[in-house]
Amino acid sequence: MSYFPTLAEYICVLKLIVFYFFSYLLLFRS
């Protein structure tokens, strides 16, 4: 049984990753 995430779920996860990536960058910049 294989599971394929929908486009909406993929975009949601992608937004989360981008959000944490930018907060990580800002944290170590200051």
mmCIF entry with sequence, helices, sheets and N, C-alpha, C, O atoms, coordinates in Angstrom:
data_MODEL
# 
_entry.id   MODEL 
# 
_entity.id                         1 
_entity.type                       polymer 
_entity.pdbx_number_of_molecules   1 
# 
_entity_poly.entity_id                      1 
_entity_poly.type                           'polypeptide(L)' 
_entity_poly.nstd_linkage                   no 
_entity_poly.nstd_monomer                   no 
_entity_poly.pdbx_seq_one_letter_code       MSYFPTLAEYICVLKLIVFYFFSYLLLFRS 
_entity_poly.pdbx_seq_one_letter_code_can   MSYFPTLAEYICVLKLIVFYFFSYLLLFRS 
_entity_poly.pdbx_strand_id                 A 
# 
loop_
_entity_poly_seq.entity_id 
_entity_poly_seq.num 
_entity_poly_seq.mon_id 
_entity_poly_seq.hetero 
1 1  MET n 
1 2  SER n 
1 3  TYR n 
1 4  PHE n 
1 5  PRO n 
1 6  THR n 
1 7  LEU n 
1 8  ALA n 
1 9  GLU n 
1 10 TYR n 
1 11 ILE n 
1 12 CYS n 
1 13 VAL n 
1 14 LEU n 
1 15 LYS n 
1 16 LEU n 
1 17 ILE n 
1 18 VAL n 
1 19 PHE n 
1 20 TYR n 
1 21 PHE n 
1 22 PHE n 
1 23 SER n 
1 24 TYR n 
1 25 LEU n 
1 26 LEU n 
1 27 LEU n 
1 28 PHE n 
1 29 ARG n 
1 30 SER n 
# 
_struct_asym.id          A 
_struct_asym.entity_id   1 
# 
_struct_conf.conf_type_id            HELX_P 
_struct_conf.id                      HELX_P1 
_struct_conf.pdbx_PDB_helix_id       AA1 
_struct_conf.beg_label_comp_id       LEU 
_struct_conf.beg_label_asym_id       A 
_struct_conf.beg_label_seq_id        7 
_struct_conf.pdbx_beg_PDB_ins_code   ? 
_struct_conf.end_label_comp_id       ARG 
_struct_conf.end_label_asym_id       A 
_struct_conf.end_label_seq_id        29 
_struct_conf.pdbx_end_PDB_ins_code   ? 
_struct_conf.beg_auth_comp_id        LEU 
_struct_conf.beg_auth_asym_id        A 
_struct_conf.beg_auth_seq_id         7 
_struct_conf.end_auth_comp_id        ARG 
_struct_conf.end_auth_asym_id        A 
_struct_conf.end_auth_seq_id         29 
_struct_conf.pdbx_PDB_helix_class    1 
_struct_conf.details                 ? 
_struct_conf.pdbx_PDB_helix_length   23 
# 
_struct_conf_type.id          HELX_P 
_struct_conf_type.criteria    ? 
_struct_conf_type.reference   ? 
# 
loop_
_atom_site.group_PDB 
_atom_site.id 
_atom_site.type_symbol 
_atom_site.label_atom_id 
_atom_site.label_alt_id 
_atom_site.label_comp_id 
_atom_site.label_asym_id 
_atom_site.label_entity_id 
_atom_site.label_seq_id 
_atom_site.pdbx_PDB_ins_code 
_atom_site.Cartn_x 
_atom_site.Cartn_y 
_atom_site.Cartn_z 
_atom_site.occupancy 
_atom_site.B_iso_or_equiv 
_atom_site.pdbx_formal_charge 
_atom_site.auth_seq_id 
_atom_site.auth_comp_id 
_atom_site.auth_asym_id 
_atom_site.auth_atom_id 
_atom_site.pdbx_PDB_model_num 
ATOM 1   N N  . MET A 1 1  ? 0.848  -1.204 0.000  1.00 0.00 ? 1  MET A N  1 
ATOM 2   C CA . MET A 1 1  ? 0.000  0.000  0.000  1.00 0.00 ? 1  MET A CA 1 
ATOM 3   C C  . MET A 1 1  ? 0.885  1.257  0.000  1.00 0.00 ? 1  MET A C  1 
ATOM 4   O O  . MET A 1 1  ? 1.617  1.515  0.956  1.00 0.00 ? 1  MET A O  1 
ATOM 5   N N  . SER A 1 2  ? 0.805  2.003  -1.054 1.00 0.00 ? 2  SER A N  1 
ATOM 6   C CA . SER A 1 2  ? 1.601  3.229  -1.153 1.00 0.00 ? 2  SER A CA 1 
ATOM 7   C C  . SER A 1 2  ? 0.702  4.451  -1.052 1.00 0.00 ? 2  SER A C  1 
ATOM 8   O O  . SER A 1 2  ? -0.443 4.439  -1.505 1.00 0.00 ? 2  SER A O  1 
ATOM 9   N N  . TYR A 1 3  ? 1.235  5.498  -0.457 1.00 0.00 ? 3  TYR A N  1 
ATOM 10  C CA . TYR A 1 3  ? 0.445  6.708  -0.247 1.00 0.00 ? 3  TYR A CA 1 
ATOM 11  C C  . TYR A 1 3  ? 1.040  7.865  -1.037 1.00 0.00 ? 3  TYR A C  1 
ATOM 12  O O  . TYR A 1 3  ? 2.227  8.169  -0.913 1.00 0.00 ? 3  TYR A O  1 
ATOM 13  N N  . PHE A 1 4  ? 0.215  8.499  -1.843 1.00 0.00 ? 4  PHE A N  1 
ATOM 14  C CA . PHE A 1 4  ? 0.659  9.661  -2.604 1.00 0.00 ? 4  PHE A CA 1 
ATOM 15  C C  . PHE A 1 4  ? -0.011 10.916 -2.044 1.00 0.00 ? 4  PHE A C  1 
ATOM 16  O O  . PHE A 1 4  ? -1.231 11.052 -2.131 1.00 0.00 ? 4  PHE A O  1 
ATOM 17  N N  . PRO A 1 5  ? 0.774  11.837 -1.469 1.00 0.00 ? 5  PRO A N  1 
ATOM 18  C CA . PRO A 1 5  ? 0.182  13.058 -0.918 1.00 0.00 ? 5  PRO A CA 1 
ATOM 19  C C  . PRO A 1 5  ? -0.396 13.945 -2.027 1.00 0.00 ? 5  PRO A C  1 
ATOM 20  O O  . PRO A 1 5  ? 0.131  13.992 -3.139 1.00 0.00 ? 5  PRO A O  1 
ATOM 21  N N  . THR A 1 6  ? -1.470 14.633 -1.707 1.00 0.00 ? 6  THR A N  1 
ATOM 22  C CA . THR A 1 6  ? -2.094 15.524 -2.677 1.00 0.00 ? 6  THR A CA 1 
ATOM 23  C C  . THR A 1 6  ? -1.263 16.797 -2.828 1.00 0.00 ? 6  THR A C  1 
ATOM 24  O O  . THR A 1 6  ? -0.383 17.075 -2.013 1.00 0.00 ? 6  THR A O  1 
ATOM 25  N N  . LEU A 1 7  ? -1.545 17.549 -3.857 1.00 0.00 ? 7  LEU A N  1 
ATOM 26  C CA . LEU A 1 7  ? -0.801 18.779 -4.127 1.00 0.00 ? 7  LEU A CA 1 
ATOM 27  C C  . LEU A 1 7  ? -0.947 19.774 -2.982 1.00 0.00 ? 7  LEU A C  1 
ATOM 28  O O  . LEU A 1 7  ? 0.014  20.455 -2.624 1.00 0.00 ? 7  LEU A O  1 
ATOM 29  N N  . ALA A 1 8  ? -2.147 19.862 -2.405 1.00 0.00 ? 8  ALA A N  1 
ATOM 30  C CA . ALA A 1 8  ? -2.388 20.799 -1.304 1.00 0.00 ? 8  ALA A CA 1 
ATOM 31  C C  . ALA A 1 8  ? -1.533 20.448 -0.087 1.00 0.00 ? 8  ALA A C  1 
ATOM 32  O O  . ALA A 1 8  ? -0.979 21.332 0.566  1.00 0.00 ? 8  ALA A O  1 
ATOM 33  N N  . GLU A 1 9  ? -1.431 19.146 0.214  1.00 0.00 ? 9  GLU A N  1 
ATOM 34  C CA . GLU A 1 9  ? -0.628 18.727 1.355  1.00 0.00 ? 9  GLU A CA 1 
ATOM 35  C C  . GLU A 1 9  ? 0.849  18.996 1.093  1.00 0.00 ? 9  GLU A C  1 
ATOM 36  O O  . GLU A 1 9  ? 1.580  19.410 1.993  1.00 0.00 ? 9  GLU A O  1 
ATOM 37  N N  . TYR A 1 10 ? 1.285  18.757 -0.141 1.00 0.00 ? 10 TYR A N  1 
ATOM 38  C CA . TYR A 1 10 ? 2.678  18.994 -0.519 1.00 0.00 ? 10 TYR A CA 1 
ATOM 39  C C  . TYR A 1 10 ? 3.053  20.467 -0.376 1.00 0.00 ? 10 TYR A C  1 
ATOM 40  O O  . TYR A 1 10 ? 4.123  20.797 0.134  1.00 0.00 ? 10 TYR A O  1 
ATOM 41  N N  . ILE A 1 11 ? 2.157  21.353 -0.832 1.00 0.00 ? 11 ILE A N  1 
ATOM 42  C CA . ILE A 1 11 ? 2.383  22.796 -0.718 1.00 0.00 ? 11 ILE A CA 1 
ATOM 43  C C  . ILE A 1 11 ? 2.406  23.226 0.747  1.00 0.00 ? 11 ILE A C  1 
ATOM 44  O O  . ILE A 1 11 ? 3.199  24.085 1.133  1.00 0.00 ? 11 ILE A O  1 
ATOM 45  N N  . CYS A 1 12 ? 1.539  22.631 1.557  1.00 0.00 ? 12 CYS A N  1 
ATOM 46  C CA . CYS A 1 12 ? 1.472  22.957 2.982  1.00 0.00 ? 12 CYS A CA 1 
ATOM 47  C C  . CYS A 1 12 ? 2.783  22.606 3.670  1.00 0.00 ? 12 CYS A C  1 
ATOM 48  O O  . CYS A 1 12 ? 3.312  23.396 4.452  1.00 0.00 ? 12 CYS A O  1 
ATOM 49  N N  . VAL A 1 13 ? 3.300  21.430 3.379  1.00 0.00 ? 13 VAL A N  1 
ATOM 50  C CA . VAL A 1 13 ? 4.572  20.996 3.965  1.00 0.00 ? 13 VAL A CA 1 
ATOM 51  C C  . VAL A 1 13 ? 5.711  21.877 3.452  1.00 0.00 ? 13 VAL A C  1 
ATOM 52  O O  . VAL A 1 13 ? 6.614  22.238 4.206  1.00 0.00 ? 13 VAL A O  1 
ATOM 53  N N  . LEU A 1 14 ? 5.660  22.216 2.174  1.00 0.00 ? 14 LEU A N  1 
ATOM 54  C CA . LEU A 1 14 ? 6.698  23.052 1.583  1.00 0.00 ? 14 LEU A CA 1 
ATOM 55  C C  . LEU A 1 14 ? 6.733  24.430 2.243  1.00 0.00 ? 14 LEU A C  1 
ATOM 56  O O  . LEU A 1 14 ? 7.807  24.976 2.496  1.00 0.00 ? 14 LEU A O  1 
ATOM 57  N N  . LYS A 1 15 ? 5.544  24.992 2.522  1.00 0.00 ? 15 LYS A N  1 
ATOM 58  C CA . LYS A 1 15 ? 5.459  26.289 3.205  1.00 0.00 ? 15 LYS A CA 1 
ATOM 59  C C  . LYS A 1 15 ? 6.070  26.207 4.597  1.00 0.00 ? 15 LYS A C  1 
ATOM 60  O O  . LYS A 1 15 ? 6.770  27.123 5.030  1.00 0.00 ? 15 LYS A O  1 
ATOM 61  N N  . LEU A 1 16 ? 5.802  25.107 5.297  1.00 0.00 ? 16 LEU A N  1 
ATOM 62  C CA . LEU A 1 16 ? 6.353  24.906 6.636  1.00 0.00 ? 16 LEU A CA 1 
ATOM 63  C C  . LEU A 1 16 ? 7.870  24.862 6.604  1.00 0.00 ? 16 LEU A C  1 
ATOM 64  O O  . LEU A 1 16 ? 8.534  25.481 7.435  1.00 0.00 ? 16 LEU A O  1 
ATOM 65  N N  . ILE A 1 17 ? 8.421  24.124 5.635  1.00 0.00 ? 17 ILE A N  1 
ATOM 66  C CA . ILE A 1 17 ? 9.876  24.005 5.505  1.00 0.00 ? 17 ILE A CA 1 
ATOM 67  C C  . ILE A 1 17 ? 10.498 25.371 5.210  1.00 0.00 ? 17 ILE A C  1 
ATOM 68  O O  . ILE A 1 17 ? 11.514 25.736 5.800  1.00 0.00 ? 17 ILE A O  1 
ATOM 69  N N  . VAL A 1 18 ? 9.883  26.122 4.294  1.00 0.00 ? 18 VAL A N  1 
ATOM 70  C CA . VAL A 1 18 ? 10.388 27.458 3.949  1.00 0.00 ? 18 VAL A CA 1 
ATOM 71  C C  . VAL A 1 18 ? 10.332 28.388 5.163  1.00 0.00 ? 18 VAL A C  1 
ATOM 72  O O  . VAL A 1 18 ? 11.260 29.160 5.407  1.00 0.00 ? 18 VAL A O  1 
ATOM 73  N N  . PHE A 1 19 ? 9.230  28.305 5.922  1.00 0.00 ? 19 PHE A N  1 
ATOM 74  C CA . PHE A 1 19 ? 9.063  29.135 7.109  1.00 0.00 ? 19 PHE A CA 1 
ATOM 75  C C  . PHE A 1 19 ? 10.160 28.865 8.145  1.00 0.00 ? 19 PHE A C  1 
ATOM 76  O O  . PHE A 1 19 ? 10.767 29.794 8.678  1.00 0.00 ? 19 PHE A O  1 
ATOM 77  N N  . TYR A 1 20 ? 10.401 27.588 8.419  1.00 0.00 ? 20 TYR A N  1 
ATOM 78  C CA . TYR A 1 20 ? 11.431 27.244 9.399  1.00 0.00 ? 20 TYR A CA 1 
ATOM 79  C C  . TYR A 1 20 ? 12.824 27.567 8.883  1.00 0.00 ? 20 TYR A C  1 
ATOM 80  O O  . TYR A 1 20 ? 13.701 27.940 9.662  1.00 0.00 ? 20 TYR A O  1 
ATOM 81  N N  . PHE A 1 21 ? 13.038 27.429 7.576  1.00 0.00 ? 21 PHE A N  1 
ATOM 82  C CA . PHE A 1 21 ? 14.329 27.742 6.984  1.00 0.00 ? 21 PHE A CA 1 
ATOM 83  C C  . PHE A 1 21 ? 14.658 29.227 7.132  1.00 0.00 ? 21 PHE A C  1 
ATOM 84  O O  . PHE A 1 21 ? 15.783 29.583 7.483  1.00 0.00 ? 21 PHE A O  1 
ATOM 85  N N  . PHE A 1 22 ? 13.676 30.092 6.864  1.00 0.00 ? 22 PHE A N  1 
ATOM 86  C CA . PHE A 1 22 ? 13.904 31.524 6.968  1.00 0.00 ? 22 PHE A CA 1 
ATOM 87  C C  . PHE A 1 22 ? 14.050 31.983 8.414  1.00 0.00 ? 22 PHE A C  1 
ATOM 88  O O  . PHE A 1 22 ? 14.851 32.871 8.703  1.00 0.00 ? 22 PHE A O  1 
ATOM 89  N N  . SER A 1 23 ? 13.278 31.382 9.332  1.00 0.00 ? 23 SER A N  1 
ATOM 90  C CA . SER A 1 23 ? 13.414 31.743 10.743 1.00 0.00 ? 23 SER A CA 1 
ATOM 91  C C  . SER A 1 23 ? 14.773 31.280 11.268 1.00 0.00 ? 23 SER A C  1 
ATOM 92  O O  . SER A 1 23 ? 15.362 31.928 12.133 1.00 0.00 ? 23 SER A O  1 
ATOM 93  N N  . TYR A 1 24 ? 15.267 30.159 10.744 1.00 0.00 ? 24 TYR A N  1 
ATOM 94  C CA . TYR A 1 24 ? 16.598 29.646 11.105 1.00 0.00 ? 24 TYR A CA 1 
ATOM 95  C C  . TYR A 1 24 ? 17.678 30.606 10.624 1.00 0.00 ? 24 TYR A C  1 
ATOM 96  O O  . TYR A 1 24 ? 18.628 30.892 11.353 1.00 0.00 ? 24 TYR A O  1 
ATOM 97  N N  . LEU A 1 25 ? 17.535 31.105 9.392  1.00 0.00 ? 25 LEU A N  1 
ATOM 98  C CA . LEU A 1 25 ? 18.498 32.053 8.848  1.00 0.00 ? 25 LEU A CA 1 
ATOM 99  C C  . LEU A 1 25 ? 18.500 33.361 9.637  1.00 0.00 ? 25 LEU A C  1 
ATOM 100 O O  . LEU A 1 25 ? 19.563 33.885 9.971  1.00 0.00 ? 25 LEU A O  1 
ATOM 101 N N  . LEU A 1 26 ? 17.315 33.888 9.934  1.00 0.00 ? 26 LEU A N  1 
ATOM 102 C CA . LEU A 1 26 ? 17.204 35.139 10.675 1.00 0.00 ? 26 LEU A CA 1 
ATOM 103 C C  . LEU A 1 26 ? 17.774 35.006 12.081 1.00 0.00 ? 26 LEU A C  1 
ATOM 104 O O  . LEU A 1 26 ? 18.376 35.939 12.611 1.00 0.00 ? 26 LEU A O  1 
ATOM 105 N N  . LEU A 1 27 ? 17.575 33.828 12.681 1.00 0.00 ? 27 LEU A N  1 
ATOM 106 C CA . LEU A 1 27 ? 18.058 33.586 14.045 1.00 0.00 ? 27 LEU A CA 1 
ATOM 107 C C  . LEU A 1 27 ? 19.583 33.650 14.110 1.00 0.00 ? 27 LEU A C  1 
ATOM 108 O O  . LEU A 1 27 ? 20.142 34.196 15.061 1.00 0.00 ? 27 LEU A O  1 
ATOM 109 N N  . PHE A 1 28 ? 20.251 33.098 13.108 1.00 0.00 ? 28 PHE A N  1 
ATOM 110 C CA . PHE A 1 28 ? 21.710 33.051 13.127 1.00 0.00 ? 28 PHE A CA 1 
ATOM 111 C C  . PHE A 1 28 ? 22.358 34.252 12.448 1.00 0.00 ? 28 PHE A C  1 
ATOM 112 O O  . PHE A 1 28 ? 23.581 34.389 12.445 1.00 0.00 ? 28 PHE A O  1 
ATOM 113 N N  . ARG A 1 29 ? 21.532 35.114 11.876 1.00 0.00 ? 29 ARG A N  1 
ATOM 114 C CA . ARG A 1 29 ? 22.067 36.313 11.255 1.00 0.00 ? 29 ARG A CA 1 
ATOM 115 C C  . ARG A 1 29 ? 22.295 37.408 12.299 1.00 0.00 ? 29 ARG A C  1 
ATOM 116 O O  . ARG A 1 29 ? 23.307 38.108 12.260 1.00 0.00 ? 29 ARG A O  1 
ATOM 117 N N  . SER A 1 30 ? 21.367 37.548 13.215 1.00 0.00 ? 30 SER A N  1 
ATOM 118 C CA . SER A 1 30 ? 21.462 38.600 14.220 1.00 0.00 ? 30 SER A CA 1 
ATOM 119 C C  . SER A 1 30 ? 22.402 38.238 15.359 1.00 0.00 ? 30 SER A C  1 
ATOM 120 O O  . SER A 1 30 ? 22.585 39.029 16.284 1.00 0.00 ? 30 SER A O  1 
# 
